[in-house]
Amino acid sequence: MSDLQDKLIESIELVVNGLINKMDYTSSSIGRVINTSGYDCLVEISGGEYNCKLPKHLHSVVSKDDIVVVQDLHNNNTKRFVIAKI
C-alpha cells in the first residue's frame, strides 16, 4: 500500500506544480540602474541584467546608479517596469 500512496502523492505534486507554473502574478524586486535611454533602462537585479520600461512620470527622474523597484507584471520576465526610485 505504501507504493500506491507514494505514486498518488507524486501525481498530486505533478498536477499542483503544473498549475503553479501557469499562475499569472506580479512580482517585485530591487535593483540598480545600469543605464537609461528614453523610456527604456537596463537594471541589475541579483547579478543579472534586465531590460525594463520607465513610466512617463519616472523617465526623466531615474538615472544611472539609482536604486529602483522593478515590477515583473506576469512573473515571466517579459514585461518589467520600474515603478519607484528609492
N, C-alpha and C positions, 0 to 999 in steps of 0.2 A: 504493500500500500504506500510506502514511503516514496517509491519511484514514481508512482502515479501522482502523488502530491507535488513532488519536485517538478514534474512536467507541467502540471497545472499552474504552479507559481511562475515557471518560466514563460508560459504562454501569456499569462496576465501581464508580466513585465514587458513583453514584446509589444502588446497592444497599448499599454499605458505609455511606454517610451515613444511609440509612433505617434500617438495623439499629442504628447507634449511637444514633440518636434514640429508639429503642424500648427501649434498655437501662435497666434499673432499678438504680440505685446510690445510695448515700448520699454527700452532700457536706457539708462543714462550713465555717463562716465565723465571723469575729469581728465583733461589733457592740456598740453602746452602747444600753442600755435607755432608752427614752423615758418609758414609764410602765408600771405593773403594776396588775392588778386580779384578785385571787384567783389562779387558775391560768392566767390569760392575761396576755400582755405585748406591748408594741409595741417592736420593736428596729430601730434604724437600722443598716443594713449597706450600705456603699459608696454612700451618698447616697440609698438607698431605704428605705422603712419597711415592716416585715413583722410580721404578727401571728404570735405564737409561743405555744406552750404551755409552762408550767412544771411539771416533775415535782413530786410531793409533797414530796420532800426539799429542794427549792430554792425553793418558792413563798413561804416566809417569810424567806428569806435574800437574795433578789435584789430590788434596789430601783432607783429612777431613777438614771441616770448610771453604773451599774455596767457594766463591760466583761464580755461573756459570749461563750461559744462556742455557736453555733447550728448544729444539725444538720438538714438537709433530708433526710428519710428516703427519698424517692423521686426527689430532684433535679428536682422539677417544681413547687415552690412550694405544694404542697397540705398538707403536714404538716411544720411546722417546730417543733422543740423546743429549748429552752435546755438544754444538757447540763452546763454548767460555768460558774462565775463565776471570773473571773481577778482 
